[in-house]
């Protein structure tokens, strides 16, 4: 197979410059207008490639069909999925990607500074001594940020790889394959996009059939394949204080702001994201706001074991009562909801979905490892809906940070893996 990187890199550089940061505080889907901009760009490119049935749904899903080959019309339909939005943890506006061909293996000092950043603060650095993945890229091409924004490889690397694979497949009609559906989704980072997944539109696109399987390209380093993820619970904790003039506060004031802070420090530090890895779950306070009268705290609970995740949610109720005891007159209310479930059991019910992914990896020459996702993807929600959806590496590192970078060779390998996966399903 030809080197696919010339099909991938220009697309990736084009896509990351579109500002698609999502907003978890907005209820509509998509939550930001930039996602519409990228969706329209991708739809036009898919039409230019000759894809069929290109559509942007009312909630900003892009769907398109790569028709089957003449000998593949009776083969199962599969899908490939990546998300349009980027995380709001770090700015995604005015991304300036920097391409480093033939990386020399040395430390890279990123040139820019975040808006309003202190001039005395040290600039962000990519250091191969602390980033083994970077050290392995010596002699290869990498892409990094200018140090003021994230890069957006999560998940525009996945988008570029799927688009490049679609281009290759439409140019090589001799490849025996069944129907291939391309899907780009909004608001993956907020978790609000999947309720609007266009199942009915996809069935119509396939003439009434459905997807036998789908694969997300939303992972990290080369060779990582993922078929299990966290169970995720989001908890919102509301604090109601009792307010009086601060000069007369003794014995009366219940400070909601301080209540929220007291609650946050009760979350075990040994069970935090920064203290855990592998199969260990955690609590993570993600946002705190308020004042004397009212305050609110958002907490993410993550665990591979659903019972353990629910135990953590129950523990929040105990913390709430403890805070009320410390602040007479104050009240604490906890609201919890499941965001997504571990996809492991549902994928295991369809072993051929993962087996064919592993076979495609072998054909692509990838030394793969199966590992758990310490997070979730749209695939976890899609798997719940009856379409088993493992996750494939996309070649990015250090997601959601100004030190995010991506490997061009890893991206090219991911794209080749997509093509091989289509061949395996069409065999």
N, C-alpha and C positions, 0 to 999 in steps of 0.2 A: 504494500500500500504506500502511496505517496506520503511525503511529509505534509501533515495537515496544518502545521502552525501558521503558514501564510493565510489560511482561511480563518484562523482563530484570532490572531493577534490584532489585526485592524478592527475587527468587530469588538473585541474586548475594550480596546482603547476608546472606541466610539461610545460604547454603552456606559462605561464608568463616568463619563463626563455629563451624563444626564442625572440630574439631582432627584433621586427617588427615595430619600429618607422618609420612612413612615412615621406616623404620630399615634402613639398608643392612647393619647387622651381624646382622640376624635373617634366617634362611633361609626361614621360612615365608612364604606368600603368601596374604593380605596380611600385611605385616610389622607392622601396628599396628591396634588395635581401632577407632580412629576412622574408618577407611575403611569398616568394616562399618556404622557409624552413618550415614554419608552415603549409602552404597549403599541402605540400607533406606528412608531418606527419599526418595531419588530414585525407588525402585521404587513407593512409595505414591503419589507425585505422578504418575508415568506411568500407573498404574492409574486415578487420578482423571481423567486426560485422556482415557481411553478407549483407550489403547494396548493392543495384543493381545500375548499370550504373554510378559508381563513376568516376568522370572526373575532371581534372583541366584544365580550359580553357586557351587560349593563353594570357589572361589578369589576370590570377591567381584567377579566381573564382573556388571554390570547389563546385560541385553539386553531389548529390546522392539521390537515391530513397529508402525509406522504403516501400516495397510493401504493397498493401492493404491486409486485411484479406480475407478469403474466402467469408465472408458475406458482404464485404465492397467494392467490385470491382466497384459497381455503385455509390459510394459515391464521393462527391467532393474532389478534390485534394487541399491540403493546404501546405504552406511552412513555414519554420522557418529560420530566417536569423540573422547572427551576423557578425561582421567585424574583419578582421585579424590584422589590423594595430593599433598602439597606437599613441597618439599625440606627436608632437615634442616640446611641451611647456616645458617639463621636460624630462631628459634623461630616455630612456627605455632600456638601455644597461646594461647587467649583473644584472638583477633584482634578488634580494635576498629576497624572501618572508619569513615572520616570522609568524608561526602559533601559536596562543595563545589559547589553550584549556581552557574551563571553566574560561573565563575572569573575573577578580575579581572586575571590575568596577572602578579601580584606574587609575590615570594618567600614560601614557606610554611615556617615553623618548626614542626616536628612537636612535639606537646606532651609525649609520654611519654619515658621512659628505660627502657632494658633493665634487667631485674632485676639488682641488684648493680653497675650501672653507676656510674662515678665521677661525683659531683655536679659536679665541675669540668670534666668533658668537655663539649665543645660539643654541643648537641642536633642531631640530623639535620635536614637542610634540603632542601626541593625548590626549586631555583633555576632559573628559566627562562633565565637567562643561560648556564648550563652544560648545560641540557637543552632542546634545540630542540623536542623533541616536546611538552614542557610549554608552551612559548611559543605553540605552534599551537592550544592549547586555550582561549585567552582567549575569554570569553563562553559557553563550554560547561561542562558538568558533568563533574567528575572525582571519583574516589574514591581516597583514600590511607590509609595506616596511621596509627596514633598514635605511631609511632616506636619501638615496642618489639618488634614482630614484622614478619614479612612480611605482605603482603596476601592472597596466595593467588589472584591473577588467573591465575597459572600453576598449575592450569588450570581454576579454577572460573569464570573468565570464559567459557571454552569450554563448560563444562557448562551455565551459565545460558543461553548463546546457543542451544545445541542444544535445551534444554528449552523455551525460548520459541518456537523454530521449530516444535517438535512441537506445542505448544499452538495455534499459528496454523494449522498444517496440519490438525489434527483439527477445528478450528472452520471450516475452509474446504474442505469435501469436494468442492467444484466444481473445485478445482485438479487438472488432469490430471497424474497421477503414478503411477509404479510403486511397488513396496514400498520402504519406507524403514526401515532398521534403526538403532536408537539403541543405542550401546554406550558404557559407562563402565568404565574399566579401573583396576586397582590397581597400585601400585608402579612407575609409569613412571619416577619419579626414581631408583629403584635399579636399573632395568633388569631386574627379576626377575619382572615380571608377564606379559610376552608369551608365555613358554613355555606358559602355561595358557589362551591365547586360545581361546574356545569355538566353534571352527569347526563342530563337529558340531551343537551346539545351534542355531547360526544357520541351518545347512542345514535342520534340522528345523523351525525357525520359518518358513522360506521354502518348506516343502513339498518339500524335497529339492534345491532349487536353491542357488545360491551368490551371493555379492556380486560384481557387475561391477566395482565400485570402492568405495573408502571414502575419507573425507576427515577428517583430524584438524583440530580447532580448538584449536591449541596454539601459535600464533604471537604476534607482538608488534604493531607499529604498523599503522595503517590502510593497506591496499593491498598488503601484503607477502604474496606467494604463494610457496610453496617446494616444489620437487620434487627437491632434492638435499641431502644432508647429509654430515656427516663419516663416514668409517670409524672405528670406535672399538675400541681395544684397551685392556684393563685388565691392568696388570702388578702383581704382588705380589712384593716383594723381601724375602727373609728373610736375616737376618744372625745368624750364630752366633759368639759371641766366645769368648775364653779368659780365665777369671776366676781371680784370686788376690787375696789381701789387698792393699789399696792401698799398704800400707807396704812391700810387697815386690814391687811391680808392675814395676819397671824391667826391661825386656828380656823380660817375660813376658806382661803383660796385653794382650789384644786386646779393646777396649771396643766391644761391639756397638752401643751407643747412638751412639758417635762414628762408627762405620763407616756407620751409616744416614745421619747428618748429612753425612758426606763424600760419600756417594753422591748425596744430594739436591743438593748444590751443584755436582756435575758436570753436572747437567741444564742445557743451554744457556739462559741467561736471554733470549737473543734469539729463542728458540723456545718461549716461554711464552705463556699466554693473554693476559697483560697487555701483551705486546710484539707481538702479531700481530692481523691482521684479514683480511677478505676470504677468499681461498682458501689462506692460509697455515696450516699445521698447527702442532701444539705438543706439548710434554710438560708435564704438570702433576702435581706431587706433591700428593696430596689428604689423606693422613693418615700420621702417623708415630708409632710407639709402641715401648716396650721399655725395656731396662735394660742392665746390663753384659753379661749372658750372652746374651740374645736381644733382637732388635729386628725391626721390620717396617715397611716403607714401601709405600704404595700409590701407583701412578703411572698417570695416564690419558694415553694417546697418542691424538691426534686428527689426521686428515689426510683431505682429499678424495680423494687418490690412494692406493689400497690398497697398492701397492708401496712407496710412501714411508712409509706407516704401519708396514709390516713392517720396513723398514730401521731405523726408530726403535726397534722392539722388539729388533732385533739389536744396536743400539748399547747397549742396557741391559746386554747380556751383556759387552760390552767394559768398561763402567763397573764391572761386578761384579769382573772380573779385576783392574782397576786398584786397586780398594779392597782386595782380598785382598793385593795386592803391598804396599800401604801398612801393612797390619795383619797381620804374620806370625802364623800360628796361627788367624786368623779365616777364616770361610767365608761366601760369599754365594751364594744361589740365587735365580734369577729364574723366576717362573711367569707366563706371558702367555696371555690368551685373548681372542678377538674377542667384543665385546659386540654390535655391529651393523655393517651395511655401508651404504655410500652407496646410496640408493634410485634414483639418477638413471638408470642403465641399464635397470632393470626398468620404471620408469615410461615411459621413452622407447619401450619396445616396445608400449605402449598409448597412442598419442598422443591418442586421443579423450578420455582421462580428464582430461588437462590442458587440452585445447582446450575442453571443456565447462565447466571451471572458469573459464577466461578469458572465455568467452561470458557466463556467469552474472555475472561481475564487471562486464562492460560493461553488462548489463541493470540491475544494481544501481547503476550510476553511479559505479563505483569506478575510479579511476586506479591500476591495479595495476602492480607491478614483480615480476619473478621474481628471487629472491635465494637464495643457499645458506644452509642452516641451519648455524650454527656450534654444532652440538650434534646431538641426535637426537630423534626422537619415537617413540611406539609405531608410527607409520606406517612407519618404516624397517624395523622387524621384520615388520610385516604385509605390506609389499611383498615382502620375501624369501619370504613364505609364499604368494605368488601373487596377492595382492589389492593392486593399485597404490593407493597412499595418499598423495597430496600433502597439504600442510599449508596451512591458512588462518589469517590473522591473527585474533587474538582481542581486541586492544585494550589489552593490558597493557604496562607498561614496567618497567625496573629489577628484573627477576625475581630472586628469591632474596635480597632485601635489605630492610632496614627502610624504604628510600625507594621501594619498589614502589608504583606507582599505575596506575590504569586510566581510560580515557576512556569515558564512557557513550555518546557519539555513535559512537565506533569500534565499541563492542560492538553497538550497534543496527545498524550497517551490516553487521557480520559476520553477524548473524542474518538480515538481509534477503538477504544473499548465499547463505546456506543455502537459503532458500525459493526463490530464483531458480535455484539449482543443481538443486533438485528439479524445477522446471518444465522446465529444459533437458533433463534426462534423461527426462522424461515426454513431451516433445514428439514 
